[in-house]
Amino acid sequence: MPSEESTISPVWLTYLPNFLEEKVRNSSNLRRIIPNIGWLFFDKIVRMGIGLFVGVWVARYLGPEQFGLLSYALAFVALFSAVASLGLDGIVIRNIVRDPSSRDETLGTVLILKFSGAILAIILVLTSISFLRRGDVLTFWLVAIISSGMIFQSFDAIDFWFQSQVKSKYIVYARNAAFIIIAGIKVLLIIRKAPLVAFAYAGAVEVALASAGLVLAYMATGNHIAALRGSFSRARTLFKDSWPLIFSGIMMLVYLRIDQVMLGQMVGDAEVGIYSAAVRLAEVWYFIPIAICSSIFPSIVEAKQVNENLFYSKLQKLYNLMVFVGYLVAVPVTFAGSWLVTSLYGSAYLKAGPMLSVLIWAGVFVNLGVARSSFLTAMNWTKVQFFTVALGCVVNVVLNYLLIPAYGGMGAVIASCIAYWTAAHGACFVYKPLHKTGFMLTKALVFPRIS
């Protein structure tokens, strides 16, 4: 388990290569970033191990059709979650790094804004599902239960504070405790042969427990919830920067989750279940770029304030690392996809094997997209972020519409891969200010040198 964020114990250093040990000893940023990444990796490895085990057990228990219906409900709610988040994540972290004295006002304002956004998102999601699946009571209640978790996600404002301080271990404590408790409850639900709706309730309770844990962690570190306060002027300033990110977040989630919703509408819930098995195995690795970028982002912001050369040098190294990690995962999974699926999910999900072998390559462009978001947020180019994600979204919807009727889940896989490339890399050559970034990404794709 990682040690304190501010220091690295001598034991850690003795296991590092000589050249890296010297860099770490001489860099205060690295002494903060490396343990922080370690905590995030620890969090996701626990989730990957326990979550994959329990998730596979749930999928086997429910079968492709019921698992597909649950996946459909989760994907449908995800389409509206950007309304609840309001695109504030990176902006809040950036603002706190720049002006730590504004913490209480910023976090209080964000808490109020995210709560209001959650209420609006729930109204929208319930109205939409009532229209799309008129008379389908089970689907409506699954969506209603799952969407209730967005209210508790308002407390992600506290998460932003810990991220800005590169202190992710407190987030890990809170969320892992909730995750492990609910994982145990899901196992009991399977043993007791619980109905499908019980698993939706379990997901909502996990969000509530994690939020309570964040509040306790915030208070345990000497902070006071009562000190948080809202500000209309602060809200207006945040919205000025974040409104394009709200729409880009919606677009992002559309091109991440619309495939499952369109499959459910055009083919059926069983196909969604098979496709979702491939998606979950492909996405289980996505914590890697998020963990790395969330830890490095504060140093990216600081580098921009120093000089442009340092800023772009750090970005190129980040792009290289993201591609290298993507290749490291994609190559072996390409050949082991069918074996992984049948070994974990069983023969009922056999069709998901070839889907996984192709879909895993989308992760390379997901990695680059996450890294490039750090650049765009640091530059405050939120409208550009919206443009690139919107382009990827349009490509995904159009290709899903064309390919799903003929190829089912594999059509959705092909559409996703092309859309992810478009949003992360291809869009850079459509918009002139991003040409330099496009060439940097190309360099990383061709020669991801780690230095």
VOGU-3710 file (C-alpha; in Angstrom, 3 decimals, decimal comma):
1> mpseestisp> 0,000/0,000/0,000  1,338/3,490/-0,839  2,753/5,737/1,831  2,089/9,408/2,516  1,747/11,640/-0,550  4,300/14,153/0,531  7,166/11,716/0,913  8,452/8,451/-0,446  10,052/6,081/2,008  13,622/4,898/1,436
11> vwltylpnfl> 12,217/1,411/0,837  10,391/2,706/-2,248  13,473/4,412/-3,565  15,682/1,342/-3,293  13,413/-0,514/-5,715  13,541/2,217/-8,358  16,075/2,190/-11,231  19,065/4,430/-10,491  18,159/7,102/-13,052  14,563/7,276/-11,773
21> eekvrnssnl> 15,623/7,270/-8,120  17,771/10,329/-8,737  14,938/12,149/-10,501  12,529/11,393/-7,660  14,950/12,530/-4,949  15,512/15,820/-6,792  11,882/16,562/-7,625  9,310/17,602/-5,037  6,578/17,178/-7,681  7,525/13,545/-8,277
31> rriipnigwl> 7,608/12,920/-4,534  3,953/13,999/-4,442  2,792/12,537/-7,763  4,204/9,003/-7,563  2,585/8,081/-4,207  -0,667/9,690/-5,363  -0,671/7,558/-8,511  0,115/4,609/-6,263  -2,979/5,235/-4,169  -5,165/5,576/-7,265
41> ffdkivrmgi> -3,730/2,386/-8,693  -4,311/0,623/-5,387  -7,924/1,814/-5,465  -8,539/0,629/-8,999  -6,691/-2,660/-8,593  -8,906/-3,476/-5,620  -11,935/-2,507/-7,686  -10,676/-4,394/-10,711  -10,079/-7,553/-8,700  -13,151/-7,586/-6,469
51> glfvgvwvar> -15,356/-5,755/-8,979  -14,500/-8,086/-11,835  -15,099/-11,154/-9,678  -18,438/-9,917/-8,342  -19,452/-8,357/-11,677  -18,832/-11,613/-13,530  -20,780/-13,512/-10,866  -23,677/-11,075/-11,238  -23,577/-11,420/-15,053  -23,582/-15,224/-14,824
61> ylgpeqfgll> -26,419/-15,163/-12,283  -28,609/-12,763/-14,243  -27,854/-14,148/-17,717  -27,402/-12,080/-20,918  -30,973/-10,725/-21,045  -31,364/-9,484/-17,461  -27,720/-8,391/-17,315  -28,353/-6,550/-20,578  -31,377/-4,786/-19,098  -29,344/-3,695/-16,052
71> syalafvalf> -26,531/-2,516/-18,345  -29,057/-0,658/-20,491  -30,418/1,163/-17,417  -26,897/2,056/-16,240  -25,947/3,350/-19,688  -29,174/5,332/-19,989  -28,609/7,082/-16,663  -24,978/7,750/-17,627  -26,159/9,736/-20,648  -27,623/12,329/-18,280
81> savaslgldg> -24,954/12,309/-15,578  -23,030/15,111/-17,303  -25,930/17,424/-16,443  -25,377/16,555/-12,776  -21,590/17,009/-12,922  -21,899/20,355/-14,785  -18,439/19,935/-16,320  -16,827/21,382/-13,212  -14,234/18,717/-12,369  -11,033/19,974/-13,981
91> ivirnivrdp> -11,989/23,638/-13,612  -12,534/23,404/-9,854  -9,203/21,618/-9,356  -7,437/24,204/-11,524  -8,990/27,121/-9,629  -8,095/25,727/-6,208  -4,493/25,117/-7,321  -4,277/28,722/-8,499  -6,052/30,229/-5,490  -6,122/27,938/-2,419
101> ssrdetlgtv> -7,630/30,705/-0,266  -10,901/30,428/-2,228  -11,391/26,796/-1,195  -14,449/27,136/1,071  -16,341/29,422/-1,278  -15,472/27,354/-4,354  -16,363/23,986/-2,807  -19,569/25,323/-1,255  -20,685/26,798/-4,543  -19,867/23,584/-6,413
111> lilkfsgail> -21,806/21,507/-3,880  -24,948/23,607/-4,420  -24,541/23,637/-8,193  -24,031/19,864/-8,420  -27,053/19,185/-6,196  -29,226/21,366/-8,424  -27,802/19,678/-11,515  -28,582/16,245/-10,060  -32,250/17,139/-9,518  -32,509/18,401/-13,096
121> aiilvltsis> -30,763/15,284/-14,439  -33,152/12,949/-12,598  -36,176/14,770/-14,004  -34,746/14,533/-17,524  -33,790/10,861/-17,262  -37,181/9,768/-15,929  -39,059/11,777/-18,540  -36,932/10,323/-21,323  -37,196/6,675/-20,259  -40,971/7,028/-19,884
131> flrrgdvltf> -41,110/8,132/-23,517  -38,661/5,598/-24,985  -39,944/2,535/-23,102  -43,547/3,430/-22,555  -45,309/0,896/-20,328  -42,062/-0,883/-19,321  -42,410/-0,593/-15,546  -39,308/-2,650/-14,670  -36,984/-0,546/-16,822  -38,484/2,666/-15,423
141> wlvaiissgm> -37,820/1,593/-11,826  -34,313/0,401/-12,598  -33,523/3,804/-14,125  -35,210/5,662/-11,238  -33,268/3,782/-8,573  -29,912/4,093/-10,332  -30,392/7,795/-11,100  -31,072/8,591/-7,417  -27,363/8,098/-6,808  -26,644/11,354/-8,667
151> ifqsfdaidf> -27,934/13,330/-5,678  -25,191/11,938/-3,459  -22,567/12,587/-6,126  -22,932/16,274/-5,284  -20,322/15,600/-2,604  -17,729/15,001/-5,316  -16,912/18,644/-4,581  -14,879/17,298/-1,664  -13,124/14,879/-4,020  -11,911/17,903/-6,032
161> wfqsqvksky> -10,207/19,336/-2,939  -8,246/16,149/-2,298  -7,284/15,931/-5,987  -6,045/19,535/-5,982  -3,817/18,697/-3,007  -2,616/15,448/-4,649  -4,005/13,510/-1,668  -5,984/10,748/-3,285  -5,546/8,272/-0,447  -8,504/9,840/1,382
171> ivyarnaafi> -10,698/9,335/-1,686  -9,487/5,743/-1,837  -10,383/5,148/1,829  -13,916/6,470/1,370  -14,812/4,848/-1,921  -13,151/1,510/-1,314  -14,925/1,072/1,993  -18,293/1,621/0,279  -17,308/-0,549/-2,672  -16,239/-3,522/-0,534
181> iiagikvlli> -19,395/-3,342/1,598  -21,646/-3,323/-1,457  -19,626/-6,056/-3,170  -20,358/-8,259/-0,155  -24,039/-7,349/-0,318  -24,170/-8,276/-4,024  -22,733/-11,691/-3,222  -25,458/-12,152/-0,592  -28,066/-11,081/-3,151  -26,852/-13,765/-5,540
191> irkaplvafa> -26,838/-16,428/-2,826  -30,355/-15,416/-1,765  -31,481/-15,396/-5,432  -32,573/-11,760/-5,256  -34,496/-10,114/-8,122  -32,867/-7,795/-10,659  -34,101/-4,605/-8,978  -32,103/-5,426/-5,827  -28,837/-4,944/-7,743  -29,964/-1,482/-8,828
201> yagavevala> -30,616/-0,573/-5,174  -27,146/-1,851/-4,251  -25,537/0,492/-6,788  -27,397/3,523/-5,436  -26,488/2,691/-1,831  -22,805/2,407/-2,813  -22,820/6,002/-4,086  -24,457/7,203/-0,860  -21,920/5,380/1,337  -18,978/6,687/-0,700
211> saglvlayma> -20,256/10,253/-0,351  -20,614/9,851/3,405  -17,052/8,552/3,492  -15,778/11,612/1,620  -17,449/13,920/4,131  -15,894/12,022/7,042  -12,449/12,069/5,378  -12,736/15,819/4,797  -13,589/16,428/8,432  -10,924/14,003/9,682
221> tgnhiaalrg> -8,227/16,014/7,888  -9,057/19,149/9,869  -11,561/20,721/7,481  -15,063/21,872/8,321  -18,163/21,222/6,213  -19,913/24,103/7,983  -17,285/26,496/6,605  -18,357/25,813/3,006  -20,411/28,624/1,555  -22,053/29,374/-1,758
231> sfsrartlfk> -21,494/32,477/-3,827  -23,505/33,727/-6,765  -20,512/35,533/-8,251  -18,381/32,391/-7,871  -21,113/30,316/-9,520  -21,235/32,748/-12,433  -17,450/32,573/-12,850  -17,479/28,769/-12,753  -20,313/28,582/-15,277  -18,493/30,956/-17,609
241> dswplifsgi> -15,671/28,422/-17,897  -17,651/25,221/-17,530  -20,729/25,594/-19,731  -18,954/24,250/-22,830  -17,740/21,329/-20,702  -21,318/20,522/-19,691  -22,186/19,987/-23,334  -18,892/18,251/-24,073  -19,534/15,994/-21,058  -22,962/15,141/-22,455
251> mmlvylridq> -21,388/14,444/-25,835  -18,633/12,397/-24,188  -21,120/10,193/-22,368  -23,263/9,878/-25,486  -20,374/8,493/-27,481  -19,285/6,317/-24,528  -22,730/4,873/-23,742  -25,066/5,474/-26,690  -23,992/2,162/-28,218  -25,613/0,180/-25,388
261> vmlgqmvgda> -28,777/2,268/-25,506  -29,048/1,947/-29,311  -28,381/-1,798/-29,130  -31,181/-2,156/-26,598  -33,587/-0,181/-28,769  -32,589/-1,721/-32,128  -31,640/-5,338/-31,343  -32,651/-6,303/-27,796  -31,469/-6,562/-24,194  -29,706/-9,917/-24,676
271> evgiysaavr> -27,346/-8,380/-27,252  -26,717/-5,517/-24,833  -25,731/-8,072/-22,191  -23,216/-9,788/-24,487  -21,790/-6,481/-25,701  -21,613/-5,150/-22,130  -19,460/-8,105/-21,102  -16,895/-7,050/-23,744  -17,199/-3,387/-22,743  -16,581/-4,086/-19,062
281> laevwyfipi> -13,422/-6,047/-19,786  -12,220/-3,384/-22,231  -12,923/-0,537/-19,799  -11,520/-2,167/-16,667  -8,138/-0,707/-17,677  -9,375/2,877/-18,089  -8,454/3,696/-14,512  -4,790/3,827/-15,570  -4,902/7,058/-17,648  -7,333/8,676/-15,207
291> aicssifpsi> -5,098/7,865/-12,227  -1,978/9,148/-13,978  -3,536/12,321/-15,393  -5,381/13,296/-12,214  -2,076/13,093/-10,336  -0,031/14,913/-12,983  -2,598/17,611/-13,825  -1,622/20,029/-11,004  2,009/19,928/-12,221  0,825/20,569/-15,805
301> veakqvnenl> -0,968/23,702/-14,586  2,134/24,805/-12,682  4,382/24,174/-15,734  2,208/26,442/-17,859  2,786/29,235/-15,374  6,577/28,750/-15,683  7,126/28,729/-19,464  5,735/27,282/-22,675  8,659/24,944/-23,422  8,351/23,180/-20,075
311> fysklqklyn> 4,569/22,980/-20,534  4,741/21,270/-23,933  7,639/19,061/-22,889  5,582/17,683/-20,000  2,612/17,185/-22,306  4,630/15,204/-24,864  5,938/12,933/-22,121  2,378/12,449/-20,887  1,114/11,570/-24,398  3,967/9,111/-24,865
321> lmvfvgylva> 3,198/7,427/-21,573  -0,510/7,175/-22,372  0,107/5,449/-25,718  2,718/3,121/-24,245  0,269/2,014/-21,539  -2,457/1,595/-24,170  -0,291/-0,672/-26,325  0,813/-2,624/-23,268  -2,815/-3,554/-22,582  -4,187/-3,855/-26,141
331> vpvtfagswl> -1,661/-6,234/-27,699  -2,068/-9,209/-25,324  -5,838/-8,773/-24,951  -6,233/-8,856/-28,758  -5,044/-12,459/-28,798  -6,613/-13,525/-25,501  -10,036/-11,873/-25,908  -12,154/-14,980/-26,557  -10,377/-16,972/-23,859  -10,894/-14,182/-21,323
341> vtslygsayl> -14,607/-13,888/-22,040  -15,423/-17,594/-21,944  -13,238/-18,192/-18,886  -14,922/-15,411/-16,929  -18,486/-15,152/-18,229  -19,096/-18,632/-19,598  -20,300/-19,941/-22,956  -23,493/-17,849/-22,858  -21,312/-14,799/-23,590  -19,133/-16,440/-26,277
351> kagpmlsvli> -19,947/-13,778/-28,892  -18,331/-11,124/-26,685  -14,816/-12,558/-27,305  -14,224/-11,147/-30,807  -15,861/-7,892/-29,711  -13,336/-7,528/-26,897  -10,365/-8,242/-29,197  -11,328/-5,245/-31,362  -12,762/-2,905/-28,726  -9,617/-3,059/-26,579
361> wagvfvnlgv> -7,845/-0,832/-29,167  -10,262/1,988/-28,439  -8,455/2,265/-25,103  -5,372/3,731/-26,806  -7,438/6,702/-27,965  -9,293/6,928/-24,656  -5,877/7,299/-22,998  -4,913/10,073/-25,409  -8,263/11,788/-24,953  -7,844/11,874/-21,179
371> arssfltamn> -4,309/13,268/-21,517  -5,342/15,872/-24,085  -8,149/17,016/-21,761  -5,446/18,052/-19,273  -3,963/20,294/-21,964  -7,305/21,816/-22,969  -8,337/22,488/-19,372  -4,980/24,071/-18,558  -5,389/26,313/-21,627  -9,034/26,999/-20,699
381> wtkvqfftva> -10,022/25,835/-24,201  -13,312/24,396/-23,036  -15,073/25,196/-26,312  -12,432/23,247/-28,218  -13,016/20,284/-25,908  -16,705/20,484/-26,756  -15,972/20,585/-30,486  -13,757/17,470/-30,472  -16,109/15,423/-28,321  -19,140/16,541/-30,341
391> lgcvvnvvln> -17,451/15,389/-33,534  -16,732/11,986/-31,989  -20,307/11,779/-30,735  -21,808/12,465/-34,160  -19,527/9,883/-35,772  -20,498/7,291/-33,161  -24,249/7,825/-33,468  -24,173/7,751/-37,278  -21,991/4,631/-37,432  -24,070/2,862/-34,773
401> yllipayggm> -27,211/3,609/-36,780  -25,606/2,186/-39,927  -23,732/-0,790/-38,467  -25,866/-2,142/-35,595  -28,740/-3,450/-37,772  -26,298/-5,497/-39,876  -23,650/-6,512/-37,343  -25,258/-6,137/-33,904  -22,730/-5,776/-31,096  -19,728/-5,944/-33,424
411> gaviasciay> -21,156/-2,992/-35,345  -21,227/-1,026/-32,089  -17,610/-2,042/-31,438  -16,424/-0,749/-34,819  -18,393/2,471/-34,371  -16,861/3,037/-30,932  -13,275/2,516/-32,093  -13,634/4,972/-34,979  -15,446/7,516/-32,795  -12,806/7,393/-30,061
421> wtaahgacfv> -10,040/7,949/-32,617  -11,991/10,844/-34,142  -12,535/12,640/-30,836  -9,018/12,187/-29,466  -6,777/12,384/-32,539  -8,570/12,953/-35,831  -10,347/16,107/-34,642  -6,989/17,769/-33,991  -6,408/18,048/-37,743  -9,819/19,595/-38,388
431> ykplhktgfm> -9,264/22,585/-36,079  -6,126/24,635/-36,785  -5,193/25,601/-33,174  -4,969/21,873/-32,402  -2,632/20,995/-35,284  0,411/21,104/-32,998  -1,330/18,825/-30,507  -2,312/16,491/-33,364  1,318/16,113/-34,427  2,362/15,545/-30,808
441> ltkalvfpri> -0,240/12,783/-30,506  0,902/11,268/-33,818  4,478/11,258/-32,566  3,329/9,432/-29,445  1,363/6,868/-31,496  4,308/6,143/-33,802  7,102/6,266/-31,229  5,917/6,368/-27,613  9,334/6,889/-26,114  9,355/6,863/-22,314
451> s> 11,963/9,167/-20,787
//
